[in-house]
Amino acid sequence: MSAVTARQSLQVIVLWMLVLVSAMAVAYVSHVCRQKYDQLTALERENNQLQVAYGKYLLEQSAWGSLQRIETMAMEGLDMHSPQPQEIIMVKQ
């Protein structure tokens, strides 16, 4: 073999090695991308579940703090009532 053909053979071998390394890198990056996408979808599902739970919490909080409920609890639990007009005392400074 002459020096030129040996050099060309070496170049071909190096190019094939680079092609193989490049192909392995593409496969690895695709695998990592799929893993990250799976993580993203799992986090989005969790976010949706948390949003639903937060909405339920807000509804429950508003139900517990409604004026009707507070008034009922005051009447039943503390024996309170709304003042009659004759029970109202006006204070002037």
N, C-alpha and C positions, 0 to 999 in steps of 0.2 A: 504494500500500500504506500502510496506516496503521501507526502506531508499534507497536500491539499485535501485529499480524500479523508485522511485521518482527522484533519481539522473540521471538515464538513460533518463527519460522523459524530464528532464530539459536540458540535453545535446542534445537531439533530437530537442527540441524547439530552442535552441541556434544555432544549425547547420542549421535548416531551415531558421532562421532569417538571418544568414550569407549568405546562398544561395540566398535569396531574395535580400539582399543588393548588393550582387555581380552581380546578374542579372540586377538590376536597374542601377548599375554603368556601365555595359557593354552597355546597351541600351543608356545611356546618352553619353558615349564616342563615340559610333557609330554616334549618332546624331551630336555631335560637329565635328566629322571628316567629315561628309557630308557637314556641313556648311562651314568648312574651305576649302574643295575641291571646292565647288561652288565659294567661294571667289577667290581661285587660278585661276580657269578657267576664271572668269570675268576679273581678272588682266592680264591674258595672252591675252585675246581678246583685252583689252585696249592697251597692249604693241604692239600687231600686228598692230592695227590701228595707233598708234603713229609712228611705224616704217615706215608704208606706207606714212604717212603725212611727215615724215622727208625726205624720198626719193623724194617725190614730191617737197619739199622745196629745196633740193639740186639741182634737175634738173632746177627748176625755177631760182635759184641763178646762176647757170652756164650759163643759157640762157641770163640773164640780164648782166652778166659780160663778154660775149663773145667779142672777138676782132672785129668781123664783126659788131656787134651791136654798139659798142663804136665808131667805125670808121664811120658808117652811121650817128649816132647822131652828131658827130663832123662835118661832112660835111653838114648835113641838118640844124642843129640847130645853129652852130657856124660859118658856112661858112669857115671851115678849109679844107685843102687839103694836100696831101703828097708833100713834097718839090721836086722840079725839081733839077736835078744835078747842074745847075748853081746857085740855091738858097742856096746850102749847103756851109757853111763856116767852114773851119777847123781851130781850135785854137790850137796853139802849146805853150807849156810852156817854 
